């Protein structure tokens, strides 16, 4: 499968200088049965088979089979979008289904901020850099809300149009965590961040990748699970619980350097618990990393924290 590479643009004025200051790490802050039907076990969701294509012989079938295996027996609804440039591989599963974004939307917020600064030919202010660093590296909600208020949904929508993220709908009334996203749109965003294009300058892309590469240990769970040694991990995760569809648990990741050039998005909902959602994402991630890096030694693969943390976005009372 071929992919359309976006032509490289000349470097423009940096809008986000290297953010090298130390990051302060802070912790993320029945009725009885009426009938036999009420006591029946909740059915386990059965996922359709992922659609994979690849220029590497046998890889597409292996990925599809192994992703199905990773999802077997797990409850919840899962959407996946994978793109590997090295082998020209693409996998999708429910990639156009919409989910509440939770904190993964913070990468979109940062990208909007940088894109808007580009349009006005300016660098980020000291305040904006501080807020952006806290928003991405430790998923700070207050910083996100301040940037969301500054940008307003109108600028977010303008960025989404420029980025070709046509299925994404910003959350209303300041509830950025309820932005509606799809796996395909998140992959589009990751592609813009990892490859030269006409939407984000090289300096802006470097800013996003730098911050996603500095996410604190407690929040580096999800898609990095099983990544091989030598790969540079860039990640942003999120989770959110509501009365409908239970826990939404999401992870987007880019894996670069040392010959690696692939991105992975896994969105989930209908999870009974947060831990169940994390486990599902990491099972998929390990299968993907293993298939794309078959010679990597098991003892060198990245092991995420067993005590994952994330910030819960504010949502309306239900």
C-alpha positions, -999 to 999 in steps of 0.1 A, spaced: 0 0 0 14 34 -9 8 65 11 7 101 0 37 119 16 31 155 22 59 177 8 84 192 32 82 230 37 111 253 44 117 258 81 99 288 95 103 308 127 101 285 157 69 290 177 79 267 205 115 267 218 129 236 233 112 230 267 140 216 289 128 228 323 123 200 348 87 188 351 72 187 386 55 153 390 23 152 409 -2 123 414 -34 125 393 -56 137 415 -272 -27 434 -301 -33 437 -309 -70 441 -318 -91 411 -355 -89 400 -353 -117 375 -330 -143 359 -322 -117 332 -310 -93 358 -285 -118 372 -273 -130 338 -236 -122 331 -228 -93 309 -220 -105 274 -185 -101 261 -182 -79 231 -170 -97 199 -149 -74 177 -149 -76 139 -116 -86 123 -93 -57 117 -86 -48 81 -48 -47 74 -28 -42 43 10 -42 39 39 -43 14 56 -68 36 46 -104 27 25 -120 54 25 -91 78 -11 -79 72 -25 -113 80 -3 -117 110 -13 -84 124 -50 -90 119 -48 -124 135 -28 -112 165 -49 -82 171 -80 -105 171 -61 -127 196 -53 -97 218 -90 -87 219 -104 -122 225 -124 -126 257 -122 -88 265 -153 -67 271 -156 -32 257 -157 -16 222 -124 -10 206 -113 11 176 -78 9 162 -57 27 136 -22 18 128 3 32 102 38 19 97 58 37 71 88 13 71 67 -16 58 38 5 43 14 -12 66 -21 1 76 -46 -15 100 -80 -3 110 -108 -15 132 -139 7 138 -117 36 128 -145 59 120 -166 54 151 -168 84 174 -157 83 211 -155 109 239 -119 121 238 -110 124 275 -74 137 278 -61 126 244 -76 158 230 -48 177 247 -25 169 217 -51 186 195 -52 216 218 -14 220 217 -14 215 179 -41 242 176 -21 266 197 10 261 176 -9 263 143 -26 296 155 8 310 165 22 301 131 -6 320 114 2 351 134 40 347 129 48 346 166 65 324 191 46 310 221 47 332 252 63 320 284 28 315 299 17 294 269 49 272 271 43 266 308 7 257 303 15 234 273 42 216 292 19 209 321 -10 199 298 10 172 279 37 159 303 14 155 334 -20 159 318 -29 190 339 -66 198 334 -64 234 346 -37 242 321 -58 226 293 -89 246 303 -70 279 302 -57 271 267 -91 259 255 -107 292 268 -79 312 250 -83 294 217 -121 291 218 -138 263 199 -137 284 167 -99 282 164 -100 245 173 -125 239 145 -104 260 121 -74 238 129 -94 206 125 -104 218 90 -68 226 81 -57 192 94 -84 172 76 -98 159 108 -133 162 95 -150 137 119 -137 154 151 -163 176 170 -150 199 198 -168 196 231 -194 222 240 -196 246 269 -159 242 278 -161 205 282 -130 197 261 -129 161 274 -162 155 256 -147 163 222 -158 135 198 -129 118 181 -122 89 158 -92 66 155 -87 77 119 -86 114 128 -62 107 156 -39 89 132 -42 118 108 -30 141 137 -1 117 145 9 117 109 10 155 108 31 155 139 56 129 127 60 140 90 67 173 72 35 189 60 18 222 51 -2 224 84 24 223 111 60 236 107 90 214 116 94 236 147 58 230 158 60 193 151 92 191 172 75 209 200 46 184 201 69 153 199 92 167 225 64 171 251 48 138 242 83 122 248 84 137 283 52 124 297 57 113 333 63 76 340 29 72 357 12 82 324 33 63 300 10 33 298 -11 21 269 3 21 233 40 21 245 36 -14 261 60 -38 244 79 -11 223 114 -23 214 146 -8 229 160 21 209 126 34 199 116 70 209 82 68 226 58 97 222 24 92 240 -8 108 253 -35 89 271 -68 96 286 -98 81 305 -132 91 315 -162 74 331 -199 82 323 -232 65 330 -235 54 293 -207 34 277 -188 30 311 -151 38 310 -136 54 280 -99 46 280 -77 58 251 -40 59 240 -22 74 211 14 68 204 42 76 179 73 55 177 103 70 160 141 67 157 165 38 151 147 30 119 112 31 134 84 52 119 49 41 130 19 54 149 -8 36 168 -42 48 181 -64 26 203 -97 40 216 -120 21 239 -154 24 256 -179 2 274 -151 -10 298 -163 -21 332 -133 -6 349 -104 17 340 -79 -11 345 -98 -33 320 -95 -6 294 -58 -2 300 -53 -39 298 -71 -41 265 -50 -13 249 -17 -28 262 -26 -62 248 -32 -47 214 0 -26 216 22 -56 226 8 -76 196 15 -47 172 50 -40 185 59 -77 184 47 -81 148 65 -49 136 97 -58 155 100 -96 153 137 -97 162 134 -76 194 143 -95 225 116 -100 251 137 -87 279 143 -54 261 107 -45 255 92 -15 273 72 -23 304 47 4 315 38 11 350 14 -12 368 -1 18 385 -13 39 356 -25 75 363 -44 100 343 -65 131 349 -103 129 348 -117 158 327 -147 177 341 -180 166 326 -216 178 331 -236 163 359 -256 133 346 
